[in-house]
Amino acid sequence: MKILILGNAHREGVTEEVERSLPFLREQAEVLAVDLHQETPLEARDEADIALVFGGDGAILRAVRQMGYHQVPILGVNLGRLGFLADIHPQELEATFRQVSLGHYRVTRHLMYECTVQANNGGRIEAMQTFLGLNEVVIYTVPPMHMLDLHIQIDGVEAARFHGDGIIISTPIGSTAHNLSAGGPILNQELPAFVLTPVCPHALTYRSVVDSADRVYTIRVGKNSTQAVVIVDGQDTRMLQSGEQVLIRRASVDFGLVRVPHRGFYQTLREKLHWGTPPNYRGEPG
């Protein structure tokens, strides 16, 4: 097996854990590259079977962005807090990787998106910048926090207009992140769908909507708004002016997540978010 080792050297403990694990990993597989600083191009991606990413979920988002349109399936080693994607504890790494090196794993495929900021120049739409993402796009107000006037089109047809703090357009992978905190639904990670969740809409009639990933979603900042910001996966940001718009569509590449036996989406929901577990009344043992 040929592997890449990625991570964020600025996170505490990542460099030390990689150095501790390297001798074992080199016994089990061919290590094509070790990059904890995003300093070297990943020419080895086409040869790699999987990428081990050390850190938290943020490190995985960072690695996904680094790999761009040449994605390698990722096995995440959790050195962060929640670890919803990076769900392998460092103490489990050796046992887990032995299973992987023997072929006892599967790769689940997940929706990624392209987010393009567009300007309307005299009726001519021009693309200004495009981002590739995995979790979500957030369009949000900026200080002094005036409400935004947002116009939403789906496949070019006007779908909604509302005033509020912003909107989240999330993939299933991202549905347990900012979308969940804003009251949006949890989606099964392998669904081909987007969820649109308004943030503090100034009305009682707006709720989250789940729709096909094969549609094109356009959000325009209305003339009554002064300025907004678009945030991609919590890592890339760009200011939006009145009249500019953001187009979100399914990307031509998928995100691959390495899954080993007896670990899956619902187990992670139970362990990380305590979904589907009864309340512990009066401190009684579970």
Backbone bond lengths (Angstrom), bond angles and torsions (degrees), N, CA, C in turn:
res aa  C-N    CA-C-N  psi(-1)  N-CA   C-N-CA  omega(-1)  CA-C   N-CA-C  phi
1 M - - - 1.450 - - 1.518 109.77 -
2 K 1.340 116.00 139.47 1.459 122.00 178.66 1.526 108.73 -110.36
3 I 1.339 116.06 131.09 1.462 119.77 -173.20 1.525 111.34 -132.09
4 L 1.342 114.60 154.81 1.456 123.28 167.11 1.516 107.65 -106.85
5 I 1.323 117.04 149.48 1.467 121.56 174.70 1.519 107.53 -121.55
6 L 1.337 115.29 116.75 1.455 122.11 -177.11 1.521 109.53 -125.29
7 G 1.313 116.43 167.27 1.449 121.40 178.78 1.506 110.48 165.49
8 N 1.329 114.79 -176.54 1.464 121.46 -179.00 1.519 108.64 -114.33
9 A 1.331 115.97 105.61 1.466 120.40 -177.17 1.520 112.46 -65.27
10 H 1.339 117.18 -16.78 1.464 119.84 -179.09 1.526 112.19 -80.33
11 R 1.325 116.84 -12.82 1.475 119.37 176.68 1.517 109.14 -84.58
12 E 1.307 115.34 135.44 1.466 121.54 -176.68 1.533 110.81 -58.39
13 G 1.309 115.99 131.09 1.453 122.21 173.69 1.511 115.08 90.59
14 V 1.347 118.24 -12.39 1.467 119.80 -175.55 1.531 111.12 -68.33
15 T 1.323 117.15 -50.83 1.467 120.20 -178.11 1.532 110.88 -60.08
16 E 1.325 116.31 -42.82 1.467 120.54 -178.81 1.529 110.93 -64.62
17 E 1.353 117.30 -40.94 1.463 120.18 -178.92 1.529 111.00 -69.08
18 V 1.326 117.42 -37.94 1.459 120.35 177.27 1.528 110.08 -63.51
19 E 1.330 117.35 -45.62 1.468 121.05 179.57 1.528 110.76 -62.39
20 R 1.315 117.48 -38.03 1.466 120.88 179.40 1.526 110.97 -67.59
21 S 1.335 116.79 -36.10 1.464 121.04 -174.26 1.522 113.72 -86.74
22 L 1.320 117.96 -19.70 1.464 120.57 -173.23 1.525 114.38 -57.61
23 P 1.334 119.69 -45.54 1.480 117.67 179.80 1.520 112.67 -57.05
24 F 1.312 117.32 -44.47 1.469 120.89 178.41 1.525 110.61 -63.06
25 L 1.331 117.97 -46.66 1.458 121.14 -177.20 1.524 111.43 -63.33
26 R 1.336 117.25 -36.08 1.465 120.33 179.40 1.526 111.87 -71.68
27 E 1.319 116.70 -23.51 1.463 119.65 173.57 1.525 111.29 -72.79
28 Q 1.328 115.78 -32.91 1.462 121.17 -172.96 1.526 113.79 -93.07
29 A 1.336 116.84 -22.72 1.460 119.68 -172.22 1.520 110.22 -153.85
30 E 1.322 115.13 169.82 1.463 121.29 174.21 1.524 108.06 -92.59
31 V 1.330 116.17 115.83 1.463 121.18 -179.28 1.532 107.90 -87.21
32 L 1.319 116.33 111.64 1.465 121.34 -176.21 1.523 112.12 -80.02
33 A 1.338 117.09 -33.81 1.465 120.41 -177.92 1.518 109.51 -162.16
34 V 1.333 115.39 147.42 1.462 122.68 171.81 1.522 106.51 -123.79
35 D 1.322 117.26 117.53 1.460 121.30 -176.83 1.518 109.48 -139.13
36 L 1.325 116.17 105.51 1.461 121.77 179.53 1.527 111.84 -106.78
37 H 1.328 116.73 3.50 1.468 120.63 -176.73 1.526 112.88 -123.89
38 Q 1.323 118.25 1.69 1.463 122.43 -175.58 1.527 110.86 53.88
39 E 1.313 115.33 42.31 1.461 120.57 -176.12 1.523 113.05 -99.25
40 T 1.335 117.24 -22.85 1.464 118.98 -174.00 1.527 110.58 -117.52
41 P 1.333 116.98 139.97 1.471 119.01 174.10 1.528 109.87 -61.50
42 L 1.317 115.54 146.09 1.468 119.49 -176.05 1.528 110.16 -97.18
43 E 1.335 115.47 69.26 1.464 119.05 178.43 1.521 111.33 -63.33
44 A 1.331 117.35 -23.09 1.464 121.17 -175.76 1.520 112.70 -77.93
45 R 1.339 117.96 -0.98 1.461 119.56 -175.42 1.522 112.83 -58.78
46 D 1.326 116.67 -38.58 1.462 119.21 -176.90 1.527 112.06 -67.26
47 E 1.330 117.34 -21.63 1.462 120.85 179.81 1.522 112.38 -93.50
48 A 1.342 117.29 -23.33 1.465 120.79 -171.15 1.522 111.70 -72.74
49 D 1.343 114.69 141.79 1.464 120.47 173.84 1.519 110.92 -83.68
50 I 1.333 116.02 -44.17 1.465 120.65 178.12 1.524 108.92 -145.00
51 A 1.338 115.21 166.08 1.464 122.08 172.50 1.521 108.31 -120.69
52 L 1.329 116.79 127.72 1.457 121.66 171.50 1.521 107.83 -89.15
53 V 1.319 116.37 125.75 1.459 121.16 -179.43 1.521 108.43 -116.47
54 F 1.329 115.84 119.01 1.465 122.40 -179.53 1.521 109.17 -97.19
55 G 1.325 116.52 127.12 1.458 121.92 179.72 1.508 109.61 143.38
56 G 1.322 116.83 -146.19 1.453 121.45 176.70 1.519 110.35 -111.08
57 D 1.333 115.50 -162.04 1.459 119.47 178.43 1.524 110.93 -63.94
58 G 1.333 116.98 -32.59 1.455 119.93 176.82 1.516 112.26 -61.76
59 A 1.344 116.65 -35.53 1.471 119.99 177.60 1.524 110.76 -66.66
60 I 1.331 116.98 -34.34 1.464 119.62 177.21 1.524 110.26 -68.08
61 L 1.335 117.49 -43.65 1.465 120.02 177.01 1.524 110.43 -59.99
62 R 1.310 115.94 -38.31 1.468 121.52 178.44 1.530 110.73 -64.69
63 A 1.337 116.21 -42.35 1.467 120.60 179.33 1.524 111.22 -67.91
64 V 1.317 116.67 -39.40 1.463 120.76 177.96 1.519 109.81 -60.26
65 R 1.317 116.35 -44.49 1.463 120.12 179.11 1.529 110.45 -64.92
66 Q 1.332 117.19 -38.13 1.467 121.50 179.64 1.527 110.75 -63.90
67 M 1.333 117.39 -39.73 1.458 120.84 -177.11 1.520 113.00 -78.29
68 G 1.333 116.80 -20.10 1.461 120.32 174.43 1.520 113.14 57.60
69 Y 1.331 116.17 -127.91 1.466 121.03 -175.47 1.526 112.61 -89.43
70 H 1.333 116.70 13.58 1.471 121.63 175.57 1.530 108.07 -124.09
71 Q 1.329 116.24 67.96 1.454 121.81 -174.38 1.527 111.65 -73.99
72 V 1.329 115.38 139.01 1.455 124.14 173.29 1.529 107.30 -113.71
73 P 1.333 119.95 136.38 1.465 120.77 178.37 1.533 111.21 -54.56
74 I 1.334 115.43 138.90 1.464 121.47 -172.19 1.527 111.02 -112.11
75 L 1.336 114.65 135.56 1.463 122.56 167.13 1.516 106.48 -113.36
76 G 1.332 116.38 116.64 1.459 120.77 -173.77 1.519 112.75 -96.23
77 V 1.332 116.21 132.84 1.464 123.19 175.95 1.518 106.91 -105.88
78 N 1.325 116.73 115.86 1.464 121.24 -168.99 1.520 112.57 -82.07
79 L 1.334 115.41 113.92 1.463 121.86 170.94 1.523 109.97 -119.10
80 G 1.334 115.67 14.33 1.451 120.50 179.86 1.515 110.78 -103.73
81 R 1.342 115.84 -146.05 1.466 120.34 -177.20 1.528 111.33 -97.42
82 L 1.337 116.88 -75.88 1.462 119.09 -174.00 1.526 111.88 -74.23
83 G 1.315 117.06 -52.82 1.454 120.40 179.14 1.507 113.16 66.30
84 F 1.347 116.99 54.75 1.461 119.28 -178.84 1.521 111.13 -75.66
85 L 1.324 116.74 -36.76 1.464 120.98 175.35 1.521 110.58 -93.81
86 A 1.324 115.57 -43.89 1.471 120.59 177.36 1.524 107.47 -87.25
87 D 1.326 116.19 83.22 1.470 119.12 -170.31 1.526 114.00 -105.92
88 I 1.361 117.63 10.59 1.460 120.02 177.20 1.528 108.88 -95.23
89 H 1.317 116.97 120.41 1.471 120.75 177.74 1.527 108.63 -73.36
90 P 1.354 118.24 144.97 1.473 119.63 179.23 1.519 114.30 -51.79
91 Q 1.345 117.40 -34.30 1.459 119.59 179.35 1.527 112.68 -69.99
92 E 1.342 116.55 -17.80 1.466 120.97 178.97 1.526 112.42 -94.19
93 L 1.333 117.05 -5.55 1.460 120.06 -170.56 1.526 112.63 -59.47
94 E 1.337 117.95 -48.19 1.461 119.61 -174.77 1.519 111.18 -63.43
95 A 1.322 117.58 -46.47 1.465 119.96 179.87 1.522 111.16 -64.71
96 T 1.343 115.85 -40.76 1.465 119.89 -179.35 1.518 110.81 -66.50
97 F 1.336 116.52 -44.38 1.465 118.68 -175.64 1.527 110.96 -69.32
98 R 1.336 117.83 -29.84 1.468 118.89 174.99 1.531 110.09 -60.94
99 Q 1.329 116.91 -41.48 1.461 119.82 176.88 1.528 110.80 -62.36
100 V 1.327 115.25 -43.59 1.458 119.96 -178.29 1.525 110.61 -63.78
101 S 1.339 116.83 -44.17 1.464 119.92 -177.81 1.528 111.86 -65.38
102 L 1.336 117.16 -22.64 1.460 121.65 176.21 1.531 112.30 -88.06
103 G 1.334 116.02 0.33 1.463 119.73 179.32 1.506 114.28 87.31
104 H 1.340 117.34 10.85 1.466 120.79 -178.58 1.531 109.66 -89.32
105 Y 1.307 116.27 67.35 1.456 121.59 178.17 1.521 108.70 -159.31
106 R 1.312 115.36 166.45 1.458 120.79 172.57 1.524 108.31 -132.98
107 V 1.299 116.11 160.16 1.461 121.64 178.12 1.522 108.16 -113.14
108 T 1.319 116.31 118.97 1.458 120.46 174.80 1.524 108.57 -91.55
109 R 1.324 115.38 143.42 1.461 121.71 -176.86 1.526 110.19 -107.01
110 H 1.331 114.99 136.95 1.453 119.70 -172.32 1.524 111.62 -135.72
111 L 1.308 113.09 148.57 1.456 122.41 -177.17 1.527 112.46 -62.11
112 M 1.336 115.89 132.56 1.455 122.39 166.38 1.528 107.74 -117.86
113 Y 1.322 116.98 165.86 1.461 120.28 -175.59 1.530 111.08 -134.86
114 E 1.314 114.54 159.74 1.456 122.57 168.13 1.523 108.10 -109.06
115 C 1.308 116.34 134.93 1.457 122.86 178.18 1.531 107.10 -119.52
116 T 1.323 116.85 115.78 1.458 121.52 -177.36 1.521 109.91 -116.37
117 V 1.324 116.00 124.49 1.468 121.93 174.56 1.518 107.44 -86.26
118 Q 1.345 115.45 128.41 1.453 121.10 -175.55 1.524 110.74 -124.55
119 A 1.332 115.71 149.96 1.460 122.18 175.07 1.518 108.66 -117.82
120 N 1.332 115.61 147.11 1.463 121.75 177.67 1.519 107.87 -103.96
121 N 1.326 115.64 103.19 1.464 121.49 -179.61 1.524 109.85 -103.26
122 G 1.330 114.06 92.40 1.470 118.91 179.07 1.503 113.35 62.27
123 G 1.320 117.65 37.65 1.457 122.06 -179.49 1.513 113.81 88.84
124 R 1.320 117.65 -5.63 1.458 121.77 177.81 1.527 109.18 -101.21
125 I 1.333 116.35 118.42 1.463 121.27 -177.76 1.520 109.11 -82.76
126 E 1.318 116.76 127.00 1.455 121.71 -179.56 1.524 109.79 -124.90
127 A 1.328 115.86 131.22 1.466 120.97 176.58 1.526 108.84 -76.55
128 M 1.335 115.78 131.17 1.458 120.55 -177.99 1.526 112.50 -105.87
129 Q 1.330 116.94 -36.88 1.460 120.75 -178.96 1.522 108.86 -161.39
130 T 1.345 116.86 140.68 1.458 121.97 179.59 1.522 109.88 -124.59
131 F 1.334 115.79 135.01 1.456 122.90 178.03 1.526 108.74 -117.78
132 L 1.326 115.91 147.82 1.464 122.31 172.01 1.522 107.53 -105.86
133 G 1.343 116.87 130.51 1.463 118.98 -175.79 1.512 113.28 -141.06
134 L 1.334 114.43 169.79 1.468 122.66 -177.78 1.517 113.02 -121.56
135 N 1.316 118.64 -40.01 1.464 122.02 -172.34 1.526 113.60 -90.29
136 E 1.333 116.14 -72.03 1.451 118.79 -174.19 1.518 112.02 -161.66
137 V 1.325 113.08 158.93 1.462 122.18 168.94 1.526 106.83 -108.42
138 V 1.323 116.79 130.31 1.459 121.81 176.56 1.521 108.14 -118.34
139 I 1.319 116.78 126.30 1.458 122.10 172.10 1.523 105.97 -109.57
140 Y 1.325 116.29 120.73 1.464 119.32 -167.45 1.526 110.54 -140.16
141 T 1.302 114.94 153.10 1.454 121.15 176.05 1.523 110.90 -69.78
142 V 1.318 116.23 159.86 1.456 121.63 178.57 1.530 108.57 -122.60
143 P 1.347 117.60 159.58 1.469 119.51 178.82 1.524 111.13 -53.52
144 P 1.330 117.65 138.85 1.471 128.60 10.28 1.524 115.33 -85.14
145 M 1.327 118.62 30.97 1.462 124.91 168.82 1.527 113.20 63.93
146 H 1.342 116.42 46.16 1.459 119.81 170.49 1.530 109.34 -73.00
147 M 1.349 115.64 151.05 1.464 118.73 177.12 1.526 110.40 -65.45
148 L 1.328 114.83 145.42 1.455 120.90 177.28 1.520 110.46 -91.84
149 D 1.326 114.86 148.09 1.459 122.67 171.02 1.523 106.05 -104.33
150 L 1.341 117.42 106.27 1.462 122.21 -173.29 1.526 110.66 -113.97
151 H 1.345 115.40 134.18 1.458 122.52 177.36 1.526 107.60 -113.00
152 I 1.329 117.10 127.70 1.467 122.07 -175.98 1.513 109.69 -114.53
153 Q 1.335 115.95 125.82 1.453 121.97 173.01 1.528 109.46 -116.93
154 I 1.336 115.86 142.59 1.456 121.69 175.37 1.516 107.54 -123.08
155 D 1.325 116.34 118.91 1.464 122.35 -174.12 1.528 111.41 53.95
156 G 1.336 115.56 39.29 1.460 120.94 175.50 1.513 115.10 80.78
157 V 1.328 118.36 -0.61 1.466 122.54 -179.05 1.533 108.90 -105.71
158 E 1.329 115.51 132.16 1.463 120.05 179.50 1.530 109.69 -59.61
159 A 1.346 116.07 124.79 1.460 120.47 -177.48 1.517 112.24 -110.32
160 A 1.327 117.52 -39.85 1.460 119.92 -176.47 1.518 109.98 -162.57
161 R 1.326 114.14 158.76 1.455 121.85 171.57 1.519 106.64 -141.89
162 F 1.312 116.68 131.96 1.456 117.85 178.61 1.522 110.92 -150.72
163 H 1.339 113.24 160.01 1.451 121.36 173.52 1.525 108.00 -105.52
164 G 1.307 116.41 137.17 1.459 120.23 179.21 1.512 110.49 177.06
165 D 1.332 115.26 -167.52 1.468 120.11 -178.70 1.522 112.38 -79.63
166 G 1.337 117.46 -23.25 1.458 118.43 -179.46 1.508 111.83 162.11
167 I 1.322 115.76 -165.14 1.458 121.71 179.91 1.529 108.56 -149.25
168 I 1.337 115.77 148.76 1.460 123.53 176.60 1.524 107.98 -116.68
169 I 1.322 116.59 127.12 1.466 121.96 172.71 1.518 106.23 -112.24
170 S 1.329 116.30 110.91 1.458 121.00 -168.54 1.514 111.78 -118.75
171 T 1.328 115.40 148.26 1.461 122.18 168.68 1.533 108.48 -83.56
172 P 1.329 118.03 170.27 1.462 119.47 173.45 1.532 112.69 -58.67
173 I 1.342 117.79 -39.59 1.464 120.08 177.34 1.521 110.30 -59.58
174 G 1.326 116.67 -41.05 1.460 120.83 -178.37 1.514 114.40 -82.33
175 S 1.332 118.05 -4.36 1.469 119.65 -175.12 1.515 113.11 -65.89
176 T 1.347 117.63 -22.04 1.465 120.37 178.88 1.527 111.91 -93.51
177 A 1.326 117.23 9.59 1.466 120.82 -179.75 1.526 109.52 -105.59
178 H 1.336 117.36 -119.99 1.467 121.59 -176.26 1.522 111.56 -59.46
179 N 1.331 117.26 -38.18 1.457 121.74 178.97 1.524 111.91 -57.00
180 L 1.327 117.53 -45.54 1.463 121.48 179.95 1.527 110.76 -64.64
181 S 1.332 116.80 -41.57 1.468 120.62 179.29 1.526 111.57 -62.86
182 A 1.339 116.99 -29.52 1.459 121.25 -179.52 1.527 112.45 -88.45
183 G 1.339 117.35 7.52 1.455 121.12 177.51 1.508 114.92 92.87
184 G 1.333 117.75 9.71 1.456 121.04 179.10 1.519 112.07 -79.52
185 P 1.337 117.58 169.29 1.465 121.91 -176.79 1.526 112.10 -82.67
186 I 1.329 115.12 157.70 1.462 121.66 171.14 1.522 108.16 -87.46
187 L 1.343 116.70 129.52 1.455 121.68 176.62 1.521 109.50 -108.16
188 N 1.326 116.35 144.69 1.452 119.42 170.74 1.522 108.87 -57.55
189 Q 1.331 116.68 135.21 1.458 120.56 -169.38 1.523 114.14 -64.10
190 E 1.318 118.39 -18.91 1.464 119.97 -176.88 1.525 113.26 -99.74
191 L 1.336 117.63 6.35 1.460 119.92 178.11 1.529 110.53 -71.13
192 P 1.326 118.66 141.32 1.464 121.37 173.38 1.531 110.11 -88.78
193 A 1.332 116.45 76.45 1.465 119.93 -173.14 1.527 110.40 -151.41
194 F 1.330 114.75 158.60 1.459 122.56 168.85 1.519 108.55 -113.90
195 V 1.335 116.62 152.87 1.448 121.28 171.45 1.523 108.26 -121.46
196 L 1.351 116.32 131.76 1.456 123.42 179.06 1.523 108.09 -106.58
197 T 1.325 116.39 118.55 1.459 121.67 -176.64 1.523 109.80 -123.38
198 P 1.354 117.96 112.57 1.456 119.63 175.53 1.532 110.69 -66.52
199 V 1.325 116.40 147.23 1.457 121.88 177.55 1.532 108.04 -108.06
200 C 1.322 115.98 113.58 1.473 123.28 178.88 1.527 111.80 49.92
201 P 1.352 119.25 55.70 1.468 120.28 177.33 1.532 110.21 -67.49
202 H 1.329 115.62 144.93 1.458 120.14 -177.69 1.529 109.46 -87.06
203 A 1.325 116.26 56.71 1.463 123.76 179.00 1.514 107.76 -169.23
204 L 1.328 116.11 160.65 1.465 120.85 179.81 1.525 112.29 -94.64
205 T 1.316 117.98 -3.84 1.459 121.31 -170.43 1.517 113.73 -96.70
206 Y 1.324 118.83 -5.08 1.455 120.62 -176.73 1.512 111.05 -94.18
207 R 1.333 115.86 129.20 1.452 122.87 176.37 1.535 108.69 -135.26
208 S 1.314 116.08 167.81 1.461 119.90 177.56 1.521 110.82 -63.52
209 V 1.328 115.70 148.66 1.461 122.56 177.70 1.521 108.31 -128.88
210 V 1.334 116.17 133.70 1.463 122.11 175.70 1.527 107.54 -107.09
211 D 1.340 115.87 129.96 1.465 119.12 -178.35 1.527 109.55 -144.18
212 S 1.301 115.49 172.79 1.467 122.72 -173.00 1.530 111.89 -64.72
213 A 1.328 115.34 143.47 1.460 121.18 175.10 1.519 111.92 -73.93
214 D 1.335 117.60 -8.89 1.460 120.69 179.52 1.524 112.34 -86.33
215 R 1.321 117.24 -0.99 1.456 120.62 176.51 1.533 110.01 -92.24
216 V 1.335 114.79 163.28 1.460 121.83 177.57 1.520 108.17 -110.10
217 Y 1.320 116.56 128.18 1.453 122.70 -175.14 1.530 109.12 -111.78
218 T 1.323 115.70 127.92 1.456 121.44 -179.26 1.522 108.88 -124.30
219 I 1.323 116.36 126.47 1.464 122.01 178.55 1.517 107.63 -119.44
220 R 1.332 115.83 120.29 1.458 121.14 -178.38 1.514 110.13 -110.95
221 V 1.320 115.56 137.26 1.460 121.51 175.99 1.515 107.73 -82.99
222 G 1.331 116.67 119.12 1.456 121.48 -175.51 1.514 113.79 -70.38
223 K 1.332 114.64 168.24 1.461 120.80 -176.55 1.520 112.51 -66.95
224 N 1.335 116.52 -22.41 1.466 119.23 -179.03 1.517 112.51 -80.26
225 S 1.349 117.42 -2.49 1.468 122.00 178.22 1.529 109.00 -100.93
226 T 1.314 115.49 141.86 1.459 119.04 -179.74 1.525 111.79 -85.69
227 Q 1.327 116.79 -49.91 1.453 120.44 -176.51 1.520 109.69 -160.21
228 A 1.335 115.34 151.28 1.468 121.34 176.99 1.518 107.59 -144.49
229 V 1.334 115.08 175.49 1.453 120.43 177.53 1.520 108.36 -130.10
230 V 1.327 117.30 140.66 1.457 121.57 172.20 1.521 107.24 -106.70
231 I 1.327 115.79 131.01 1.465 122.47 -176.04 1.526 107.62 -122.34
232 V 1.323 116.73 124.26 1.463 122.72 -177.49 1.526 109.12 -107.38
233 D 1.320 115.88 115.15 1.474 122.47 178.61 1.529 112.68 55.37
234 G 1.319 117.23 26.56 1.462 120.66 178.64 1.510 113.69 68.18
235 Q 1.347 118.06 10.39 1.463 120.66 -172.97 1.522 113.65 -124.95
236 D 1.320 117.82 -39.16 1.465 121.27 177.88 1.525 108.92 -105.96
237 T 1.322 117.10 134.66 1.462 121.16 179.85 1.527 109.91 -130.87
238 R 1.332 114.21 151.77 1.469 120.33 175.53 1.519 108.48 -152.04
239 M 1.308 116.65 136.97 1.451 121.08 178.02 1.526 109.65 -75.27
240 L 1.342 115.45 143.81 1.459 122.48 177.54 1.521 109.17 -116.49
241 Q 1.311 115.97 136.04 1.451 121.43 176.22 1.526 109.79 -99.15
242 S 1.325 115.83 162.91 1.458 120.68 176.44 1.523 110.00 -55.92
243 G 1.332 117.05 132.84 1.453 122.01 -179.84 1.511 114.13 93.66
244 E 1.336 118.36 -19.84 1.461 120.12 176.45 1.529 109.58 -76.20
245 Q 1.326 115.72 160.15 1.454 119.41 -177.89 1.520 110.44 -140.50
246 V 1.346 113.48 161.26 1.461 121.16 -179.05 1.516 107.96 -121.62
247 L 1.332 116.14 127.77 1.460 121.94 179.32 1.519 108.58 -109.84
248 I 1.345 116.17 128.12 1.465 121.88 179.88 1.522 108.78 -120.13
249 R 1.320 115.82 127.86 1.461 120.65 178.24 1.523 109.28 -144.59
250 R 1.316 114.96 163.72 1.465 121.21 177.66 1.530 109.77 -62.87
251 A 1.326 116.19 136.04 1.463 120.95 177.98 1.521 110.13 -80.54
252 S 1.318 115.74 163.56 1.464 121.59 -180.00 1.524 112.26 -81.16
253 V 1.333 117.31 -1.94 1.460 122.41 -178.24 1.525 108.99 -125.70
254 D 1.330 117.67 149.75 1.465 122.73 177.81 1.518 110.05 -108.63
255 F 1.320 114.61 159.52 1.458 122.24 172.37 1.518 108.72 -92.86
256 G 1.339 117.36 130.60 1.455 121.85 178.77 1.522 110.99 -105.94
257 L 1.333 116.66 129.82 1.461 122.13 179.69 1.526 108.60 -118.53
258 V 1.321 116.72 126.04 1.458 122.06 -179.37 1.531 109.12 -79.07
259 R 1.311 116.12 123.88 1.465 121.87 179.78 1.531 108.76 -118.85
260 V 1.317 115.85 131.28 1.462 120.85 176.09 1.523 108.92 -100.87
261 P 1.350 118.35 161.06 1.460 120.34 -179.00 1.529 112.29 -55.19
262 H 1.330 114.30 144.85 1.467 123.32 175.90 1.526 112.63 72.03
263 R 1.332 117.92 11.79 1.453 120.26 172.09 1.519 107.37 -129.05
264 G 1.329 115.86 125.64 1.457 119.61 -178.51 1.515 110.93 -152.31
265 F 1.325 115.11 -175.74 1.460 122.03 -173.68 1.531 112.18 -59.91
266 Y 1.338 117.04 -47.81 1.461 118.73 -174.82 1.525 112.12 -72.72
267 Q 1.310 116.79 -31.27 1.460 118.75 173.79 1.531 110.33 -63.51
268 T 1.341 116.05 -41.23 1.455 119.74 178.05 1.524 110.91 -65.18
269 L 1.345 117.64 -40.35 1.466 120.54 176.21 1.521 111.65 -57.91
270 R 1.331 116.09 -43.61 1.466 119.40 -179.32 1.526 111.35 -67.60
271 E 1.329 116.54 -45.13 1.453 119.98 -174.60 1.525 112.59 -72.75
272 K 1.324 116.48 -41.04 1.459 120.11 -173.12 1.526 113.11 -89.08
273 L 1.342 117.26 -40.10 1.464 121.10 -175.06 1.525 112.65 -113.53
274 H 1.346 117.34 -0.60 1.476 122.66 179.45 1.529 111.67 58.65
275 W 1.349 116.34 32.60 1.457 120.60 177.96 1.515 109.75 -71.35
276 G 1.334 116.06 139.18 1.455 120.58 174.83 1.513 114.66 73.53
277 T 1.342 118.14 15.48 1.456 121.08 177.51 1.525 108.65 -109.47
278 P 1.320 118.62 140.72 1.464 120.66 -177.27 1.520 111.44 -69.30
279 P 1.329 117.78 152.08 1.463 120.49 177.32 1.515 111.18 -64.97
280 N 1.313 115.88 151.14 1.456 121.89 -179.48 1.526 108.53 -97.19
281 Y 1.345 115.80 88.99 1.450 120.75 -177.00 1.526 112.05 -69.36
282 R 1.323 115.75 134.29 1.470 123.79 174.49 1.534 111.87 54.20
283 G 1.311 116.29 27.87 1.454 118.32 177.80 1.508 114.43 69.87
284 E 1.352 117.20 20.29 1.464 120.47 -178.86 1.517 110.52 -69.32
285 P 1.311 119.39 147.41 1.470 121.36 176.87 1.520 110.49 -58.12
286 G 1.361 116.00 140.28 1.470 119.91 -179.22 1.494 112.42 -67.57
